[in-house]
């Protein structure tokens, strides 16, 4: 866990200035221990001191919308797994009282029978309140205040029992909501599109938090779905065969325990999953963040492209960084082996064409194989051997030029061989693996040696053997070379490098098309991991 993302803890509510400058802009959760204990709600709503009677009297027979779970005691946000049902608040309080009585008596949870139905309940309510009602019902997000829809407010009479924290007085509050469960329950992992201040009135909640950057580990629901802000990983018995990344999610989670009087700031976008003890009561405040409020609608298309581009770049970097661990170990000294291979018939073709290439490109002399460092010799041997062992073309085709169309076709063919489930992994690609381990100037010397000794092999390497990950690694190595070379040396190297190709544009196309295929796979991974959208091979 990145230390900068660790939950902040305070023993008093922050001032308006401190919250605005030190807490909210960081977008990191913060706990304020015991900071809302002075609220009237904390004393008057407490079930252990007559709070249920107080709530019943204040709210009366107002009808609230309760959440009825089909997977109790887990409450999933997906509408397929729960219903929103109208219920008189008095009926809900009656079930709470019965649950308290059973708990006090030390008995197991019992169900509401016809003999103890709430007075005046209707037939449909009696059906609702039967059987596992205490476990299945949850007052989730019942509005005490709602700026967008005043008609939806069901518990406005409770507003005077809560005190708006000073640092929220200048905020554009979207809503204030009541959360109340009867028996222990769990909410599914999700994030909110607003900043959230969760205040505990009674009971205890355990909140598990993940930063937005952990989204790939939580498998968010598809962006186009109605539960797009929820994780698709099951809370009970998660199947890591279906969601393998989720097995690492605990590495990035933090746990916060909230007791009556505590408050927790949950920034927008932070995933959280809440375990509630028996009979807990909480109130939360939602308000839009400064970031979202400041985003002009006419800029949305630009923001989407910039953010996706940044995530794609991050994904490409992670693939290369995660797979290079242990790859940079020293190569064995194989000078004798490479010299032996250079005398074999397989290399005669390159030697025959070498003089013509040298005359054509006016290359400099002095790139003798014996002058290469042992590691460079070993890398050169790997590259030459791979081309001669794996390119299934006639010897004459090595000499002939290759069209741009053939180049693209070969790159795409190589890409398909890597499989559609993910990247061509660095450790599984001999060419990319070899290139990745080399210092830029060492690779430059290897290419110059190939130009003088095995030009047709270098041409086949670029046109026929460069996978998407290989093309990405090669262009990164070119960038590294540019940073450590003078402009004159850089221009001379590329003139010599591309000069061996009968069609220089075919070589450039092969490299760039492979690089774009690598980026395309990164884009598909981003869509899957962050947006829950799986794209097929066609990118649709």
C-alpha positions as CSV (number, residue, x, y, z in Angstrom):
1,X,0.0,0.0,0.0
2,X,1.3,3.4,-1.0
3,X,1.9,5.3,2.3
4,X,0.3,8.4,0.7
5,X,-3.0,6.5,0.5
6,X,-3.1,5.5,4.1
7,X,-6.3,6.5,6.0
8,X,-5.8,9.7,8.1
9,X,-7.0,9.7,11.7
10,X,-8.1,12.6,13.8
11,X,-9.6,13.0,17.2
12,X,-11.5,16.2,16.4
13,X,-13.4,17.6,13.4
14,X,-11.1,19.7,11.2
15,X,-11.7,23.4,10.6
16,X,-13.2,24.5,7.3
17,X,-9.8,25.7,6.2
18,X,-8.0,22.5,7.2
19,X,-10.5,20.3,5.5
20,X,-10.5,22.3,2.3
21,X,-6.6,22.5,2.1
22,X,-5.3,19.4,3.8
23,X,-7.9,16.6,3.6
24,X,-10.4,17.0,0.8
25,X,-7.8,17.7,-2.0
26,X,-5.8,14.6,-1.1
27,X,-8.7,12.3,-1.9
28,X,-7.7,10.0,0.8
29,X,-10.1,8.7,3.5
30,X,-10.0,10.2,7.0
31,X,-11.5,9.1,10.3
32,X,-12.8,11.5,12.9
33,X,-13.0,9.6,16.1
34,X,-15.9,10.6,18.5
35,X,-16.5,13.8,16.6
36,X,-20.3,13.6,16.3
37,X,-21.1,12.2,19.8
38,X,-22.6,15.6,20.7
39,X,-25.3,15.2,18.1
40,X,-28.8,14.9,19.5
41,X,-29.3,11.8,17.3
42,X,-26.5,9.9,19.2
43,X,-28.4,10.1,22.4
44,X,-32.0,10.1,21.2
45,X,-31.7,7.4,18.6
46,X,-29.8,4.9,20.7
47,X,-31.8,1.7,20.7
48,X,-30.4,0.7,24.1
49,X,-31.9,3.8,25.7
50,X,-35.4,4.0,24.1
51,X,-34.2,5.3,20.7
52,X,-36.5,3.1,18.7
53,X,-39.5,4.5,20.5
54,X,-38.2,8.0,19.8
55,X,-37.7,7.3,16.1
56,X,-41.2,5.7,15.9
57,X,-42.8,8.7,17.4
58,X,-40.8,11.3,15.3
59,X,-41.4,9.6,12.0
60,X,-44.7,7.9,12.6
61,X,-46.3,5.9,9.8
62,X,-44.4,7.6,7.0
63,X,-43.7,5.1,4.3
64,X,-40.0,4.5,3.5
65,X,-38.3,2.5,0.8
66,X,-36.6,-0.5,2.2
67,X,-34.0,-2.7,0.5
68,X,-35.1,-6.4,0.3
69,X,-32.1,-8.6,-0.4
70,X,-32.3,-11.9,-2.3
71,X,-28.9,-12.8,-1.0
72,X,-29.2,-11.9,2.7
73,X,-27.3,-11.1,4.8
74,X,-25.3,-9.7,1.8
75,X,-26.9,-6.7,0.1
76,X,-25.7,-6.3,-3.5
77,X,-26.3,-3.1,-5.5
78,X,-27.4,-5.0,-8.6
79,X,-31.2,-4.7,-9.0
80,X,-31.3,-8.4,-10.0
81,X,-30.3,-9.3,-6.4
82,X,-32.5,-7.0,-4.4
83,X,-35.8,-5.2,-4.5
84,X,-36.9,-1.7,-3.3
85,X,-40.1,-2.1,-1.4
86,X,-42.4,0.4,0.3
87,X,-42.7,-0.1,4.0
88,X,-44.2,1.9,6.9
89,X,-41.4,3.1,9.1
90,X,-43.4,1.9,12.1
91,X,-43.3,-1.6,10.7
92,X,-39.6,-1.6,10.3
93,X,-39.1,-0.3,13.9
94,X,-41.4,-3.1,15.2
95,X,-39.1,-5.7,13.6
96,X,-36.1,-4.0,15.2
97,X,-37.8,-4.2,18.6
98,X,-38.6,-7.9,18.2
99,X,-35.0,-8.5,17.1
100,X,-33.7,-6.7,20.2
101,X,-36.0,-8.7,22.4
102,X,-34.7,-12.0,20.9
103,X,-31.1,-10.9,21.3
104,X,-31.7,-9.9,24.9
105,X,-33.3,-13.2,25.6
106,X,-30.3,-15.0,24.1
107,X,-32.4,-16.8,21.5
108,X,-31.8,-17.0,17.8
109,X,-33.6,-14.7,15.4
110,X,-37.2,-15.5,15.1
111,X,-39.6,-14.5,12.4
112,X,-42.7,-12.3,12.6
113,X,-45.8,-14.4,12.9
114,X,-49.4,-13.5,12.3
115,X,-49.9,-13.2,16.0
116,X,-47.4,-10.3,16.4
117,X,-47.9,-8.4,13.1
118,X,-47.7,-4.7,13.4
119,X,-51.1,-3.2,14.1
120,X,-52.9,-2.1,10.9
121,X,-50.5,-3.9,8.6
122,X,-51.8,-4.7,5.1
123,X,-51.8,-8.2,3.5
124,X,-48.8,-7.4,1.3
125,X,-46.9,-6.0,4.3
126,X,-47.7,-9.1,6.4
127,X,-46.1,-11.1,3.5
128,X,-43.1,-8.9,3.5
129,X,-42.7,-9.1,7.3
130,X,-42.8,-12.8,7.5
131,X,-40.0,-15.4,7.5
132,X,-36.5,-13.8,7.2
133,X,-37.6,-10.2,7.3
134,X,-35.1,-9.2,9.9
135,X,-32.2,-10.5,7.8
136,X,-33.5,-9.4,4.4
137,X,-34.6,-5.8,5.2
138,X,-32.2,-2.8,5.2
139,X,-33.0,0.8,5.2
140,X,-30.3,1.9,2.8
141,X,-30.0,5.5,1.6
142,X,-33.4,6.7,2.9
143,X,-33.3,10.5,2.3
144,X,-33.4,13.0,5.1
145,X,-32.6,15.7,2.6
146,X,-32.3,15.5,-1.2
147,X,-31.4,18.6,-3.2
148,X,-32.4,17.1,-6.5
149,X,-35.7,15.6,-5.6
150,X,-37.5,17.1,-2.5
151,X,-40.5,14.9,-3.1
152,X,-38.4,11.8,-2.5
153,X,-37.5,12.9,1.0
154,X,-39.1,10.5,3.5
155,X,-37.4,11.4,6.8
156,X,-37.1,15.2,6.9
157,X,-38.4,15.2,10.5
158,X,-35.0,13.7,11.6
159,X,-32.9,16.5,10.2
160,X,-33.0,18.6,13.3
161,X,-31.4,15.8,15.3
162,X,-28.2,16.0,13.3
163,X,-25.7,18.8,13.1
164,X,-24.1,19.8,9.9
165,X,-20.3,19.8,10.4
166,X,-18.8,23.2,9.8
167,X,-16.6,22.1,7.0
168,X,-19.7,21.0,5.0
169,X,-21.6,24.3,5.4
170,X,-20.1,25.7,2.3
171,X,-20.6,22.5,0.3
172,X,-23.4,21.9,-2.3
173,X,-24.9,19.0,-0.4
174,X,-26.6,16.4,-2.7
175,X,-28.3,14.5,0.0
176,X,-28.4,13.4,3.7
177,X,-29.5,9.8,4.2
178,X,-30.3,7.3,6.9
179,X,-28.8,3.8,7.0
180,X,-30.3,1.3,9.4
181,X,-30.0,-2.5,9.5
182,X,-31.7,-5.0,11.8
183,X,-29.3,-7.9,11.9
184,X,-25.7,-8.2,10.9
185,X,-25.3,-7.5,7.2
186,X,-22.8,-6.8,4.5
187,X,-22.9,-4.3,1.6
188,X,-21.3,-5.2,-1.7
189,X,-18.0,-3.5,-2.7
190,X,-18.7,-0.3,-4.5
191,X,-17.7,3.3,-5.0
192,X,-19.8,6.5,-4.8
193,X,-19.8,9.3,-7.5
194,X,-19.7,11.9,-4.6
195,X,-17.6,12.6,-1.6
196,X,-19.1,10.9,1.4
197,X,-19.1,11.6,5.2
198,X,-20.4,8.5,7.0
199,X,-21.4,9.2,10.6
200,X,-22.2,6.4,13.1
201,X,-25.1,7.0,15.4
202,X,-25.4,3.6,17.0
203,X,-23.7,0.2,16.7
204,X,-20.5,-0.7,14.9
205,X,-19.5,-0.9,11.3
206,X,-16.3,-2.3,9.7
207,X,-15.4,-0.5,6.5
208,X,-12.9,-1.9,4.0
209,X,-11.5,0.6,1.6
210,X,-9.6,0.4,-1.7
211,X,-8.2,3.3,-3.7
212,X,-9.6,3.8,-7.2
213,X,-6.2,2.5,-8.6
214,X,-7.1,-0.9,-7.2
215,X,-10.1,-1.1,-9.6
216,X,-8.6,-3.9,-11.8
217,X,-8.4,-6.1,-8.8
218,X,-12.1,-5.6,-8.0
219,X,-13.6,-6.3,-11.4
220,X,-16.0,-3.4,-11.6
221,X,-19.4,-4.1,-13.3
222,X,-19.7,-3.0,-16.9
223,X,-19.8,0.8,-17.3
224,X,-23.1,0.5,-19.3
225,X,-24.8,-1.5,-16.5
226,X,-27.1,0.0,-13.9
227,X,-24.7,-1.2,-11.1
228,X,-21.5,0.0,-12.8
229,X,-20.1,1.4,-9.5
230,X,-20.2,-2.1,-7.9
231,X,-17.6,-4.9,-7.9
232,X,-18.6,-8.1,-9.6
233,X,-16.6,-10.2,-7.2
234,X,-18.8,-12.2,-4.8
235,X,-18.4,-11.4,-1.1
236,X,-19.3,-15.0,-0.1
237,X,-17.0,-17.7,-1.6
238,X,-15.3,-15.6,-4.3
239,X,-14.2,-17.7,-7.3
240,X,-10.6,-16.8,-8.0
241,X,-10.7,-18.9,-11.2
242,X,-13.2,-16.4,-12.6
243,X,-11.6,-13.3,-10.9
244,X,-7.9,-14.2,-10.4
245,X,-6.8,-10.7,-9.8
246,X,-9.2,-10.4,-6.9
247,X,-6.9,-12.7,-4.8
248,X,-4.5,-9.8,-4.5
249,X,-7.1,-7.2,-3.5
250,X,-6.4,-7.6,0.2
251,X,-2.9,-6.2,-0.4
252,X,-4.5,-2.8,-1.2
253,X,-7.3,-2.7,1.3
254,X,-7.5,-0.9,4.6
255,X,-9.9,-1.6,7.4
256,X,-11.6,1.1,9.5
257,X,-13.8,0.3,12.5
258,X,-16.5,2.9,13.3
259,X,-18.3,3.1,16.6
260,X,-21.1,5.5,17.7
261,X,-19.9,9.1,17.4
262,X,-17.2,8.3,14.8
263,X,-17.2,9.7,11.3
264,X,-15.4,8.6,8.1
265,X,-14.7,10.7,5.1
266,X,-14.8,8.4,1.9
267,X,-13.6,10.3,-1.1
268,X,-15.4,9.8,-4.4
269,X,-14.2,6.8,-6.4
270,X,-12.9,4.9,-3.4
271,X,-14.3,1.4,-3.3
272,X,-15.7,0.4,0.1
273,X,-17.4,-2.6,1.5
274,X,-19.2,-2.4,4.9
275,X,-19.9,-5.0,7.5
276,X,-22.6,-3.9,10.0
277,X,-23.2,-5.4,13.4
278,X,-26.8,-6.1,14.7
279,X,-28.9,-3.0,14.7
280,X,-26.7,-0.2,13.5
281,X,-27.8,3.3,12.6
282,X,-25.8,5.8,10.5
283,X,-26.3,9.0,8.6
284,X,-24.2,10.1,5.6
285,X,-23.7,13.3,3.7
286,X,-23.0,13.3,-0.1
287,X,-21.6,16.3,-2.0
288,X,-19.9,16.7,-5.4
289,X,-16.1,17.0,-5.4
290,X,-14.4,20.2,-6.6
291,X,-12.8,18.1,-9.4
292,X,-16.1,16.9,-10.8
293,X,-17.8,20.3,-10.3
294,X,-15.0,22.0,-12.2
295,X,-15.1,19.7,-15.2
296,X,-16.8,21.6,-18.1
297,X,-19.2,19.4,-20.0
298,X,-17.9,20.5,-23.4
299,X,-14.5,19.1,-22.4
300,X,-15.8,15.6,-21.5
301,X,-14.6,14.1,-24.8
302,X,-11.1,15.4,-24.2
303,X,-11.0,14.3,-20.6
304,X,-12.0,10.8,-21.6
305,X,-9.3,10.5,-24.2
306,X,-6.6,11.9,-21.9
307,X,-7.6,9.6,-19.1
308,X,-7.8,6.5,-21.3
309,X,-4.5,7.4,-22.9
310,X,-2.9,7.7,-19.5
311,X,-4.3,4.4,-18.3
312,X,-3.2,2.7,-21.6
313,X,0.4,4.0,-21.1
314,X,0.3,2.8,-17.5
315,X,-0.9,-0.6,-18.5
316,X,1.8,-1.0,-21.1
317,X,4.5,0.1,-18.6
318,X,3.1,-2.3,-16.0
319,X,3.2,-5.2,-18.4
320,X,6.8,-4.6,-19.2
321,X,7.9,-3.9,-15.7
322,X,6.1,-6.8,-14.1
323,X,7.5,-9.3,-16.5
324,X,11.1,-8.1,-16.5
325,X,11.9,-9.1,-12.9
326,X,14.8,-11.5,-13.0
327,X,15.3,-11.1,-16.7
328,X,18.4,-8.9,-16.5
329,X,20.7,-11.5,-15.1
330,X,24.1,-11.7,-16.7
331,X,24.3,-13.7,-20.0
332,X,26.8,-16.5,-20.2
333,X,30.0,-15.8,-22.1
334,X,29.4,-17.5,-25.4
335,X,32.0,-15.9,-27.7
336,X,33.2,-19.3,-29.0
337,X,29.6,-20.5,-29.6
338,X,28.7,-17.4,-31.6
339,X,31.8,-17.6,-33.7
340,X,31.1,-21.3,-34.4
341,X,27.6,-20.5,-35.5
342,X,28.8,-17.7,-37.7
343,X,30.7,-20.3,-39.8
344,X,27.7,-22.6,-40.2
345,X,26.0,-22.8,-43.6
346,X,22.9,-21.1,-42.2
347,X,24.8,-17.9,-42.1
348,X,26.3,-18.2,-45.6
349,X,23.5,-16.2,-47.1
350,X,24.1,-13.2,-44.9
351,X,27.9,-13.3,-45.6
352,X,27.2,-13.5,-49.4
353,X,25.0,-10.4,-49.3
354,X,27.1,-8.5,-46.9
355,X,29.5,-6.8,-49.5
356,X,26.5,-5.6,-51.5
357,X,24.9,-4.1,-48.4
358,X,28.1,-2.4,-47.4
359,X,28.5,-0.8,-50.8
360,X,24.9,0.3,-50.9
361,X,24.9,2.0,-47.5
362,X,28.4,3.2,-47.2
363,X,28.6,1.9,-43.7
364,X,31.6,2.4,-41.5
365,X,34.1,-0.3,-40.8
366,X,35.1,-1.7,-37.5
367,X,32.1,-3.7,-36.3
368,X,33.8,-7.0,-36.0
369,X,32.0,-9.7,-34.0
370,X,35.1,-10.3,-31.9
371,X,35.0,-6.7,-30.7
372,X,31.6,-7.2,-29.0
373,X,31.3,-7.7,-25.3
374,X,30.4,-11.3,-24.2
375,X,26.9,-10.3,-23.2
376,X,26.4,-8.6,-26.6
377,X,27.7,-11.7,-28.4
378,X,25.3,-13.9,-26.5
379,X,22.4,-11.6,-27.3
380,X,23.4,-11.5,-31.0
381,X,23.6,-15.3,-31.0
382,X,20.0,-15.5,-29.6
383,X,18.6,-13.1,-32.1
384,X,20.3,-14.7,-35.1
385,X,19.4,-18.2,-33.9
386,X,15.8,-17.3,-33.4
387,X,15.4,-15.9,-36.9
388,X,17.0,-18.9,-38.5
389,X,15.1,-21.4,-36.4
390,X,11.7,-19.9,-36.5
391,X,11.1,-18.0,-39.7
392,X,9.6,-20.4,-42.1
393,X,10.7,-18.9,-45.4
394,X,12.9,-20.0,-48.3
395,X,16.5,-18.9,-48.3
396,X,15.8,-16.8,-51.4
397,X,13.0,-14.9,-49.6
398,X,15.6,-13.5,-47.2
399,X,17.3,-11.7,-50.0
400,X,14.1,-10.5,-51.7
401,X,12.4,-7.3,-50.4
402,X,9.2,-7.6,-48.4
403,X,6.2,-5.4,-49.1
404,X,4.5,-3.4,-46.5
405,X,1.4,-5.5,-46.9
406,X,3.4,-8.7,-46.2
407,X,5.0,-7.0,-43.2
408,X,1.7,-6.1,-41.6
409,X,0.3,-9.5,-42.3
410,X,3.3,-11.2,-40.6
411,X,3.0,-8.9,-37.6
412,X,-0.7,-9.6,-37.2
413,X,0.0,-13.4,-37.7
414,X,2.6,-13.3,-34.9
415,X,0.1,-11.3,-32.7
416,X,-2.6,-13.9,-33.1
417,X,-0.2,-16.7,-32.1
418,X,0.3,-14.9,-28.8
419,X,-3.4,-15.6,-28.0
420,X,-6.4,-13.4,-27.5
421,X,-6.5,-13.6,-23.8
422,X,-3.7,-11.1,-23.1
423,X,-0.4,-9.7,-24.1
424,X,2.5,-11.4,-25.8
425,X,4.3,-11.6,-22.5
426,X,7.9,-10.3,-22.4
427,X,9.3,-13.4,-20.8
428,X,7.7,-15.6,-23.4
429,X,9.0,-13.7,-26.4
430,X,12.7,-14.5,-27.2
431,X,13.2,-11.3,-29.3
432,X,11.6,-8.9,-26.9
433,X,13.2,-10.6,-23.9
434,X,16.7,-10.3,-25.5
435,X,16.2,-6.6,-26.5
436,X,14.8,-5.7,-23.1
437,X,17.9,-6.8,-21.2
438,X,20.4,-4.7,-23.2
439,X,21.7,-1.3,-22.6
440,X,20.9,1.1,-25.5
441,X,24.4,1.5,-26.8
442,X,25.1,-2.3,-26.5
443,X,22.0,-2.9,-28.6
444,X,23.1,-0.3,-31.1
445,X,26.5,-2.1,-31.5
446,X,24.6,-5.4,-31.9
447,X,22.5,-3.9,-34.7
448,X,25.6,-2.5,-36.4
449,X,27.3,-5.9,-36.2
450,X,24.2,-7.5,-37.7
451,X,24.2,-4.9,-40.5
452,X,27.8,-5.8,-41.4
453,X,27.6,-9.6,-40.9
454,X,23.9,-10.7,-41.0
455,X,21.9,-8.0,-42.8
456,X,19.3,-10.3,-44.3
457,X,18.8,-11.8,-40.8
458,X,18.2,-8.3,-39.4
459,X,15.7,-7.6,-42.2
460,X,13.9,-10.8,-41.5
461,X,13.9,-10.1,-37.7
462,X,12.1,-6.7,-38.2
463,X,9.8,-7.8,-41.0
464,X,8.8,-11.3,-39.9
465,X,9.8,-12.0,-36.3
466,X,8.8,-8.8,-34.4
467,X,5.8,-9.4,-32.2
468,X,3.7,-6.5,-30.7
469,X,5.7,-6.6,-27.5
470,X,8.9,-6.9,-29.4
471,X,8.0,-3.8,-31.5
472,X,7.2,-1.9,-28.3
473,X,10.5,-2.8,-26.6
474,X,12.4,-2.0,-29.8
475,X,10.9,1.5,-30.0
476,X,11.6,2.1,-26.4
477,X,15.2,1.1,-26.9
478,X,15.4,3.4,-29.9
479,X,14.2,6.2,-27.5
480,X,16.9,5.3,-25.0
481,X,19.6,5.4,-27.7
482,X,18.4,8.8,-28.8
483,X,18.8,10.1,-25.2
484,X,22.5,9.0,-25.0
485,X,23.6,9.8,-28.5
486,X,24.4,13.0,-30.2
487,X,22.2,14.2,-33.0
488,X,24.8,13.4,-35.6
489,X,25.4,9.9,-34.3
490,X,21.7,9.3,-34.1
491,X,21.0,10.3,-37.6
492,X,23.9,8.2,-38.9
493,X,22.7,5.1,-37.0
494,X,19.2,5.3,-38.4
495,X,20.5,5.9,-41.9
496,X,22.6,2.8,-41.7
497,X,19.9,0.7,-39.9
498,X,17.1,1.4,-42.4
499,X,19.5,1.4,-45.3
500,X,19.6,-2.4,-45.3
501,X,16.0,-2.7,-46.2
502,X,15.0,-2.7,-49.9
503,X,11.8,-1.0,-48.7
504,X,12.5,1.2,-45.7
505,X,8.8,2.1,-45.3
506,X,8.0,-1.6,-45.0
507,X,10.4,-1.8,-42.0
508,X,8.9,1.3,-40.4
509,X,5.4,0.0,-41.0
510,X,6.3,-3.4,-39.4
511,X,7.6,-1.7,-36.3
512,X,4.8,0.9,-35.9
513,X,2.0,-1.6,-36.7
514,X,3.4,-4.0,-34.0
515,X,3.7,-1.1,-31.5
516,X,0.1,-0.1,-32.2
517,X,-1.1,-3.7,-31.8
518,X,0.6,-3.8,-28.4
519,X,-1.2,-0.5,-27.4
520,X,-4.5,-1.9,-28.7
521,X,-4.2,-4.9,-26.4
522,X,-3.4,-2.5,-23.6
523,X,-6.5,-0.5,-24.4
524,X,-8.6,-3.7,-24.3
525,X,-7.1,-4.6,-20.9
526,X,-8.0,-1.1,-19.6
527,X,-11.5,-1.4,-20.8
528,X,-11.9,-4.7,-19.1
529,X,-10.1,-3.9,-15.8
530,X,-11.4,-0.3,-15.2
531,X,-14.7,-0.2,-17.1
532,X,-15.8,-3.8,-17.0
533,X,-16.1,-3.9,-20.7
534,X,-14.7,-6.8,-22.6
535,X,-13.8,-6.2,-26.3
536,X,-13.5,-9.1,-28.7
537,X,-10.6,-9.5,-31.1
538,X,-12.1,-7.0,-33.5
539,X,-12.0,-4.3,-30.9
540,X,-15.8,-4.0,-30.9
